[in-house]
């Protein structure tokens, strides 16, 4: 797999604790025969082989991160009786396979992660001469080749020219930029097949990966089995993977050795609360004690819990939108934005859980990307007065990005049955894609990936609304492959955001009352 055995865990640690550590690779890895994706029973067969070895006691668990985590869900669904539990951390997608469109490209906004992963030499693929495609695939390929948005990114466009012979996941995202019709129904059937205990999770760094954190939450919320969820801090896991092995061994000493480690007596959810920099626990995710609170976009770049007053009280000018115009990457690397912030907070405010932005907006083109970021800004010890230099919020305040959300405007259609106030569930299928009528004010529900942060007194809660991001390096490279840039519009787009009483754009934040929190030492 991508990182070979260095994502499979610490072999010496496992052996020292009385376990045999078997590291398997899927078909097509390195120079092996076959193709990845053609191994729907290989997991079952491997577990069967393990149980036949003289060193085996017939009880099997699985461990590993990222791709090694995604394979655990596949094995669990195959149902070998010897597989007793799994520990899939950095979980991969829950809908549509390990790299399913929904969890990998939330809101339908494509990104460059598969390309960056390949270029950084962590993926090895068998490549041949581009072959003739079936007629339907040929037409999709030609449509992708004509897409002016793709043409901005010559590195991605070159992948298209090779017709799937390299960076196939990126190629598939560009030629099939939607979720297949039966994906959600099939995933919900797979959820029912998973009966064994699992311990999943990811970290605050994973909102840029998207699939790891979303996948962990979706499996945790949808699979009915003994389960635990771990949401760690912003520090990325090291390779070789060695973190959290105390917890992994406690988990397997319980499920494979029958020892009373106490792990199932603890709350099922444990998360790292940034800002407070401490562990907290919970009974469910989202946390049952959550107070869902609306923060309204307001005048003068404000963000407030007070709803907008009606126009009859404040005048017609209150109905005027806030506006930004974004030129494409072929013209600029400057990212335009609207910014909304609370006043400095009078006391600590804890936010933990998924987030939604309801946005009433109009654009002057048929499509755009909404890219929104939640930030912790401050501390702000400045004052606002009429004196020169004290009229505006200082531009030099420290700021820390916590999470982001994405929505391609043409992918805005909601699955009302599966949507929740705190997590909109977009249809994302090909027939649900609908161009925007320029100038029409539309209500968008934008999923912002869950976070856990305590905004300290004197800090500000900040929301940035943009439509573009850019590579941080040169030659289409970026500083870190798991913080990818996105495929943005090739057109100049003007965005108008409304925030009046009839069109009350707002954030829905999961506020956790400090009186009821569960600290863990």
C-alpha positions as CSV (number, residue, x, y, z in Angstrom):
1,X,0.0,0.0,0.0
2,X,1.0,3.7,-0.1
3,X,3.4,3.7,2.8
4,X,4.0,-0.1,2.9
5,X,4.6,-1.4,6.5
6,X,5.2,2.0,8.0
7,X,1.5,2.6,8.3
8,X,0.8,-0.9,9.8
9,X,2.0,-0.3,13.3
10,X,5.0,-1.0,15.5
11,X,5.9,-4.7,15.0
12,X,8.3,-4.9,17.9
13,X,5.8,-3.4,20.3
14,X,3.1,-5.9,19.3
15,X,5.4,-8.9,19.5
16,X,6.7,-7.7,22.9
17,X,3.0,-7.9,24.1
18,X,2.4,-11.4,22.9
19,X,1.0,-10.8,19.4
20,X,2.0,-12.0,15.9
21,X,2.0,-9.0,13.5
22,X,1.1,-10.0,9.9
23,X,1.5,-7.2,7.3
24,X,-0.3,-7.9,4.1
25,X,-0.3,-5.9,0.8
26,X,-3.2,-5.9,-1.7
27,X,-3.0,-7.1,-5.2
28,X,-1.0,-5.0,-7.6
29,X,1.3,-3.6,-4.9
30,X,4.9,-3.1,-6.0
31,X,5.5,-5.8,-8.7
32,X,2.8,-8.3,-7.6
33,X,0.3,-9.5,-10.0
34,X,-3.3,-8.3,-10.2
35,X,-4.9,-4.9,-9.8
36,X,-6.0,-3.1,-6.6
37,X,-9.8,-3.2,-6.2
38,X,-10.1,-6.8,-7.5
39,X,-9.7,-8.5,-4.1
40,X,-13.2,-8.6,-2.5
41,X,-12.5,-11.9,-0.8
42,X,-8.7,-11.6,-0.3
43,X,-9.2,-10.3,3.3
44,X,-11.3,-13.3,4.2
45,X,-8.8,-15.7,2.6
46,X,-5.9,-14.1,4.4
47,X,-7.7,-14.4,7.8
48,X,-8.4,-18.0,7.0
49,X,-4.7,-18.6,6.2
50,X,-3.7,-17.0,9.5
51,X,-6.0,-19.3,11.5
52,X,-4.4,-22.3,10.0
53,X,-0.9,-21.4,11.1
54,X,0.6,-23.3,14.1
55,X,1.3,-20.0,16.0
56,X,-2.4,-18.9,15.7
57,X,-5.0,-19.3,18.4
58,X,-7.8,-18.6,15.9
59,X,-8.4,-15.0,17.1
60,X,-7.6,-12.2,14.7
61,X,-7.6,-8.4,15.1
62,X,-6.5,-5.7,12.6
63,X,-4.5,-2.5,13.0
64,X,-3.2,0.3,10.9
65,X,-3.9,3.8,9.6
66,X,-5.1,5.3,6.4
67,X,-5.2,2.7,3.7
68,X,-4.6,0.0,6.3
69,X,-7.6,1.3,8.1
70,X,-9.8,1.3,5.0
71,X,-9.0,-2.4,4.4
72,X,-10.2,-3.2,8.0
73,X,-13.7,-2.1,7.2
74,X,-13.7,-4.2,4.1
75,X,-12.5,-7.2,6.1
76,X,-15.1,-6.7,8.8
77,X,-17.9,-6.6,6.2
78,X,-16.8,-10.0,4.8
79,X,-17.5,-11.5,8.2
80,X,-14.8,-14.1,8.9
81,X,-15.7,-15.6,12.3
82,X,-12.0,-15.4,13.5
83,X,-11.9,-11.6,13.0
84,X,-12.9,-10.5,16.5
85,X,-12.2,-6.7,16.5
86,X,-10.6,-3.9,14.4
87,X,-8.8,-0.6,15.1
88,X,-9.1,1.5,11.9
89,X,-7.6,4.9,12.8
90,X,-7.6,7.5,10.0
91,X,-10.5,5.6,8.8
92,X,-10.9,6.3,5.0
93,X,-14.3,6.9,3.4
94,X,-17.5,5.3,4.7
95,X,-19.5,5.8,1.5
96,X,-18.4,4.3,-1.8
97,X,-15.2,2.5,-0.8
98,X,-12.0,3.7,0.7
99,X,-11.8,6.8,-1.5
100,X,-15.6,7.3,-2.0
101,X,-16.5,10.6,-3.5
102,X,-18.7,11.9,-0.6
103,X,-16.1,11.7,2.2
104,X,-13.2,12.5,-0.1
105,X,-14.7,15.5,-1.8
106,X,-17.3,16.9,0.5
107,X,-19.6,19.3,-1.2
108,X,-18.4,18.0,-4.6
109,X,-15.3,20.2,-4.6
110,X,-12.4,18.4,-6.2
111,X,-8.9,18.6,-4.8
112,X,-5.3,17.6,-5.7
113,X,-4.4,15.2,-2.9
114,X,-4.2,12.1,-5.1
115,X,-1.8,13.9,-7.5
116,X,0.3,15.3,-4.7
117,X,0.6,11.9,-3.0
118,X,1.8,10.3,-6.3
119,X,4.3,13.0,-7.0
120,X,5.8,12.7,-3.6
121,X,6.7,9.1,-4.6
122,X,4.6,7.3,-2.1
123,X,2.4,5.5,-4.7
124,X,3.7,3.1,-7.3
125,X,1.4,2.2,-10.2
126,X,1.7,-0.2,-13.2
127,X,1.5,2.0,-16.3
128,X,1.0,1.1,-19.9
129,X,0.0,2.7,-23.1
130,X,-3.4,4.5,-23.0
131,X,-6.0,2.1,-24.4
132,X,-9.3,2.7,-26.2
133,X,-12.1,3.5,-23.8
134,X,-15.7,2.2,-24.0
135,X,-17.9,4.8,-25.8
136,X,-19.5,6.1,-22.6
137,X,-16.2,6.5,-20.9
138,X,-14.7,8.1,-24.0
139,X,-17.4,10.8,-23.9
140,X,-16.8,11.4,-20.2
141,X,-13.1,11.7,-20.9
142,X,-13.7,14.2,-23.7
143,X,-15.9,16.3,-21.5
144,X,-13.2,16.4,-18.9
145,X,-10.6,17.4,-21.5
146,X,-12.9,20.3,-22.5
147,X,-13.4,21.5,-18.9
148,X,-11.8,25.0,-18.7
149,X,-11.4,24.6,-14.9
150,X,-9.2,21.5,-15.4
151,X,-7.1,23.3,-18.0
152,X,-5.9,25.8,-15.4
153,X,-4.0,23.0,-13.7
154,X,-1.6,21.6,-16.3
155,X,-0.4,19.0,-13.9
156,X,-3.9,17.6,-13.4
157,X,-4.7,18.0,-17.1
158,X,-1.7,15.9,-18.0
159,X,-3.2,13.1,-16.0
160,X,-6.3,13.3,-18.2
161,X,-4.2,13.0,-21.4
162,X,-2.9,9.6,-20.2
163,X,-6.5,8.2,-19.9
164,X,-6.1,6.6,-16.5
165,X,-2.6,5.2,-16.8
166,X,-1.3,7.1,-13.8
167,X,-2.8,8.7,-10.7
168,X,-6.0,6.8,-11.4
169,X,-7.9,8.1,-8.4
170,X,-7.3,11.7,-9.6
171,X,-8.2,10.7,-13.1
172,X,-11.5,9.1,-11.9
173,X,-12.3,12.2,-9.9
174,X,-12.0,14.4,-13.0
175,X,-13.9,12.1,-15.4
176,X,-16.6,11.0,-12.9
177,X,-16.9,14.1,-10.5
178,X,-20.0,12.8,-8.7
179,X,-21.2,10.0,-6.5
180,X,-22.7,6.9,-8.3
181,X,-26.4,6.6,-7.9
182,X,-26.5,3.5,-5.6
183,X,-23.5,4.5,-3.4
184,X,-25.4,5.6,-0.3
185,X,-27.8,2.6,-0.3
186,X,-24.9,0.2,-0.8
187,X,-22.9,1.8,2.1
188,X,-25.9,1.5,4.4
189,X,-26.1,-2.2,3.6
190,X,-22.4,-2.6,4.4
191,X,-22.9,-0.8,7.7
192,X,-25.4,-3.5,8.7
193,X,-22.8,-6.2,7.9
194,X,-20.2,-5.0,10.3
195,X,-21.0,-6.7,13.6
196,X,-17.6,-6.8,15.4
197,X,-16.2,-4.2,17.9
198,X,-14.3,-1.3,16.4
199,X,-12.2,1.6,17.7
200,X,-12.0,4.3,15.1
201,X,-11.0,8.0,14.9
202,X,-8.8,10.6,13.4
203,X,-7.2,13.9,14.4
204,X,-7.8,17.7,14.1
205,X,-5.3,17.7,11.2
206,X,-7.6,15.5,9.2
207,X,-10.1,18.1,8.1
208,X,-7.7,18.7,5.1
209,X,-7.7,14.9,4.3
210,X,-11.5,15.0,4.7
211,X,-12.0,11.3,4.2
212,X,-10.3,10.1,7.4
213,X,-12.3,12.3,9.8
214,X,-15.6,12.1,8.0
215,X,-15.2,8.4,7.5
216,X,-14.6,7.8,11.2
217,X,-17.6,9.8,12.2
218,X,-19.9,8.1,9.6
219,X,-18.9,4.6,10.6
220,X,-19.3,5.5,14.3
221,X,-22.7,7.0,13.7
222,X,-24.1,4.2,11.4
223,X,-22.6,0.9,12.6
224,X,-24.4,-0.8,15.5
225,X,-21.7,-2.7,17.3
226,X,-19.5,-2.2,20.4
227,X,-17.5,0.9,19.4
228,X,-15.2,3.8,20.5
229,X,-14.2,7.1,18.8
230,X,-10.9,8.9,19.3
231,X,-10.5,12.5,18.0
232,X,-6.9,13.6,18.6
233,X,-5.1,16.9,18.3
234,X,-3.7,18.9,15.3
235,X,-0.3,17.1,15.3
236,X,-0.1,14.7,12.3
237,X,0.7,11.1,12.9
238,X,4.4,10.2,12.3
239,X,5.6,7.5,10.0
240,X,6.4,4.7,10.9
241,X,3.1,4.7,12.8
242,X,3.8,4.2,16.5
243,X,1.3,6.5,18.4
244,X,-1.6,5.3,20.5
245,X,-0.2,1.8,20.8
246,X,-1.0,1.7,24.5
247,X,-4.6,2.1,23.6
248,X,-4.4,-0.4,20.8
249,X,-2.9,-3.0,23.1
250,X,-5.5,-2.3,25.8
251,X,-8.2,-2.8,23.1
252,X,-6.8,-6.1,21.9
253,X,-5.9,-7.4,25.3
254,X,-9.6,-7.1,26.0
255,X,-11.1,-8.5,22.8
256,X,-8.4,-11.1,21.9
257,X,-7.0,-12.2,25.3
258,X,-10.1,-11.7,27.4
259,X,-8.3,-9.5,29.9
260,X,-10.1,-6.9,32.0
261,X,-8.3,-3.7,30.8
262,X,-11.3,-1.5,31.7
263,X,-11.4,-0.1,28.2
264,X,-15.1,-0.8,27.7
265,X,-16.0,0.8,31.0
266,X,-14.7,4.2,29.8
267,X,-16.9,6.7,27.9
268,X,-17.1,5.7,24.2
269,X,-15.9,9.1,22.9
270,X,-12.6,10.8,23.8
271,X,-11.4,14.0,22.1
272,X,-8.6,16.5,22.4
273,X,-9.9,20.0,23.1
274,X,-7.6,22.5,21.4
275,X,-7.3,25.9,23.2
276,X,-7.8,24.2,26.6
277,X,-5.3,21.6,25.5
278,X,-6.8,18.7,27.5
279,X,-8.6,15.5,26.9
280,X,-12.4,15.4,27.2
281,X,-14.9,12.5,27.0
282,X,-18.4,12.0,25.8
283,X,-21.2,9.5,25.6
284,X,-21.9,10.0,21.9
285,X,-20.9,12.1,18.8
286,X,-22.2,14.7,18.4
287,X,-22.1,15.2,22.2
288,X,-25.5,14.8,23.8
289,X,-25.0,18.0,25.9
290,X,-24.5,20.1,22.8
291,X,-26.3,23.5,22.7
292,X,-26.7,24.2,19.0
293,X,-26.3,27.9,18.7
294,X,-26.7,30.2,15.7
295,X,-24.1,32.9,15.1
296,X,-25.5,35.4,12.5
297,X,-23.4,37.1,9.9
298,X,-23.8,40.8,10.7
299,X,-22.9,44.3,9.5
300,X,-19.4,45.7,9.8
301,X,-17.9,42.1,9.5
302,X,-19.7,41.0,12.7
303,X,-20.7,37.6,13.9
304,X,-23.3,37.6,16.7
305,X,-26.0,35.5,18.3
306,X,-28.5,38.3,17.9
307,X,-30.7,37.7,14.9
308,X,-30.9,40.4,12.2
309,X,-33.6,43.0,12.8
310,X,-36.3,43.4,10.2
311,X,-35.9,46.0,7.4
312,X,-38.8,48.0,8.8
313,X,-36.6,48.8,11.8
314,X,-33.2,49.2,10.3
315,X,-34.0,50.5,6.7
316,X,-33.6,49.1,3.2
317,X,-29.8,49.4,3.3
318,X,-29.7,46.4,5.7
319,X,-30.8,44.2,2.7
320,X,-27.8,45.1,0.7
321,X,-25.3,42.2,0.4
322,X,-21.6,41.9,1.2
323,X,-19.6,41.4,-2.0
324,X,-16.3,39.9,-3.1
325,X,-15.1,39.2,-6.6
326,X,-12.5,36.4,-7.3
327,X,-10.4,36.3,-10.4
328,X,-9.2,32.8,-11.5
329,X,-5.8,31.3,-10.8
330,X,-4.7,32.1,-14.3
331,X,-5.0,35.8,-13.4
332,X,-4.0,36.0,-9.7
333,X,-2.9,34.1,-6.6
334,X,-4.6,36.5,-4.3
335,X,-7.5,34.9,-2.5
336,X,-10.4,37.3,-1.9
337,X,-12.6,36.8,1.1
338,X,-15.4,38.1,3.4
339,X,-14.5,37.9,7.1
340,X,-17.0,37.8,10.0
341,X,-15.8,37.9,13.6
342,X,-17.4,38.1,17.1
343,X,-16.4,40.7,19.5
344,X,-13.6,39.5,21.9
345,X,-15.3,36.9,24.0
346,X,-16.1,37.8,27.6
347,X,-15.5,34.2,28.8
348,X,-14.2,30.9,27.4
349,X,-16.5,29.3,24.8
350,X,-16.1,25.5,24.0
351,X,-17.1,24.3,20.5
352,X,-17.0,20.6,19.9
353,X,-18.8,18.8,17.0
354,X,-19.9,19.2,13.4
355,X,-20.8,22.6,12.1
356,X,-23.1,24.0,9.4
357,X,-23.1,27.3,7.5
358,X,-26.4,28.5,6.1
359,X,-25.6,31.0,3.4
360,X,-28.0,33.1,1.3
361,X,-26.0,34.2,-1.7
362,X,-26.0,35.1,-5.4
363,X,-23.3,34.8,-8.0
364,X,-23.0,36.2,-11.5
365,X,-21.9,32.9,-13.1
366,X,-23.4,29.4,-13.3
367,X,-21.1,27.9,-10.6
368,X,-18.5,28.6,-8.0
369,X,-16.8,26.9,-5.0
370,X,-17.8,28.0,-1.6
371,X,-14.7,27.5,0.6
372,X,-15.2,28.6,4.3
373,X,-12.8,28.5,7.2
374,X,-13.4,28.6,10.9
375,X,-10.6,30.3,12.9
376,X,-9.6,31.2,16.4
377,X,-8.4,34.8,16.3
378,X,-6.7,36.6,19.3
379,X,-6.2,37.4,22.0
380,X,-7.4,40.9,21.1
381,X,-6.5,43.4,23.8
382,X,-7.1,46.4,21.5
383,X,-9.9,48.9,21.9
384,X,-12.3,50.5,19.4
385,X,-12.4,54.3,19.6
386,X,-12.9,57.2,17.1
387,X,-9.2,57.9,17.3
388,X,-7.0,57.2,14.3
389,X,-5.5,53.8,14.6
390,X,-8.2,52.5,16.9
391,X,-11.1,52.3,14.6
392,X,-10.5,48.9,13.1
393,X,-9.6,45.5,14.4
394,X,-5.8,45.1,14.2
395,X,-4.7,43.2,11.1
396,X,-1.8,41.6,13.1
397,X,-3.9,39.5,15.5
398,X,-2.7,35.9,15.8
399,X,-5.1,33.5,14.1
400,X,-5.3,29.7,14.1
401,X,-7.4,27.8,11.5
402,X,-9.5,25.1,13.0
403,X,-11.5,23.5,10.1
404,X,-13.0,24.2,6.7
405,X,-16.1,23.4,4.7
406,X,-16.6,23.2,1.0
407,X,-19.6,23.2,-1.4
408,X,-19.7,23.5,-5.2
409,X,-22.7,25.7,-5.9
410,X,-24.1,23.3,-8.6
411,X,-24.0,20.4,-6.0
412,X,-26.2,22.2,-3.5
413,X,-29.2,19.8,-3.7
414,X,-29.9,18.2,-0.3
415,X,-31.0,14.7,0.6
416,X,-33.7,15.9,3.0
417,X,-34.2,12.4,4.5
418,X,-30.5,12.0,5.6
419,X,-29.7,15.7,6.4
420,X,-29.5,16.9,9.9
421,X,-29.4,20.5,11.1
422,X,-25.7,20.1,12.0
423,X,-24.7,18.0,9.0
424,X,-26.3,18.6,5.6
425,X,-26.3,15.5,3.4
426,X,-26.0,16.6,-0.3
427,X,-27.1,14.3,-3.0
428,X,-23.9,14.6,-5.1
429,X,-25.2,12.4,-7.9
430,X,-24.8,13.3,-11.5
431,X,-28.5,14.0,-12.0
432,X,-28.6,16.2,-8.9
433,X,-26.0,18.6,-10.3
434,X,-27.7,21.9,-11.4
435,X,-26.2,25.1,-12.7
436,X,-26.9,28.3,-10.8
437,X,-29.1,31.0,-12.4
438,X,-26.9,34.1,-12.3
439,X,-28.2,36.7,-10.0
440,X,-30.6,34.4,-8.1
441,X,-30.4,34.4,-4.3
442,X,-30.0,30.7,-3.2
443,X,-29.9,29.2,0.2
444,X,-26.8,27.0,0.5
445,X,-26.2,24.5,3.4
446,X,-22.4,24.1,3.7
447,X,-21.0,21.3,5.8
448,X,-18.0,22.4,7.9
449,X,-16.0,19.5,9.2
450,X,-16.2,18.9,13.0
451,X,-13.7,20.4,15.3
452,X,-13.0,20.7,19.1
453,X,-11.7,24.0,20.3
454,X,-12.0,26.2,23.4
455,X,-12.1,29.9,22.3
456,X,-10.5,31.6,25.3
457,X,-11.8,34.8,26.8
458,X,-10.5,37.7,24.8
459,X,-10.4,35.7,21.6
460,X,-12.7,36.0,18.6
461,X,-14.7,33.4,16.7
462,X,-13.9,34.0,13.0
463,X,-15.5,32.9,9.7
464,X,-13.8,33.4,6.4
465,X,-15.8,33.0,3.2
466,X,-13.7,32.4,0.0
467,X,-14.0,30.6,-3.4
468,X,-10.4,29.7,-4.2
469,X,-7.2,28.4,-2.7
470,X,-3.8,28.2,-4.2
471,X,-0.7,25.9,-4.2
472,X,1.7,27.0,-1.6
473,X,4.8,25.9,-3.6
474,X,5.9,26.3,-7.1
475,X,5.2,24.2,-10.2
476,X,1.8,23.1,-8.9
477,X,3.4,21.6,-5.8
478,X,2.4,22.5,-2.2
479,X,4.2,22.4,1.1
480,X,2.3,19.4,2.5
481,X,0.5,16.8,0.4
482,X,-2.3,16.3,2.8
483,X,-3.2,20.0,2.7
484,X,-4.2,20.0,-1.0
485,X,-5.4,22.9,-3.1
486,X,-8.8,22.6,-4.9
487,X,-10.0,22.8,-8.5
488,X,-11.5,26.2,-8.7
489,X,-13.4,28.2,-11.3
490,X,-11.7,29.5,-14.4
491,X,-14.0,32.5,-14.5
492,X,-14.2,35.8,-12.8
493,X,-17.0,35.3,-10.2
494,X,-18.7,38.0,-8.1
495,X,-20.3,36.7,-4.9
496,X,-23.0,38.5,-3.0
497,X,-23.8,37.3,0.5
498,X,-27.0,38.4,2.2
499,X,-27.5,38.6,5.9
500,X,-30.8,40.4,6.6
501,X,-33.9,39.2,8.5
502,X,-35.4,37.6,5.4
503,X,-32.1,35.9,4.5
504,X,-30.3,35.3,7.8
505,X,-27.0,33.7,6.9
506,X,-25.6,32.0,10.0
507,X,-23.2,29.5,11.5
508,X,-24.7,26.7,13.6
509,X,-22.0,26.0,16.3
510,X,-22.0,23.1,18.8
511,X,-21.5,24.9,22.0
512,X,-20.6,22.7,25.0
513,X,-21.5,24.1,28.4
514,X,-18.5,24.2,30.6
515,X,-20.6,23.1,33.6
516,X,-21.3,19.8,32.0
517,X,-18.0,19.0,30.4
518,X,-16.1,15.7,31.0
519,X,-12.4,16.4,31.5
520,X,-10.1,13.4,31.5
521,X,-6.7,13.5,33.1
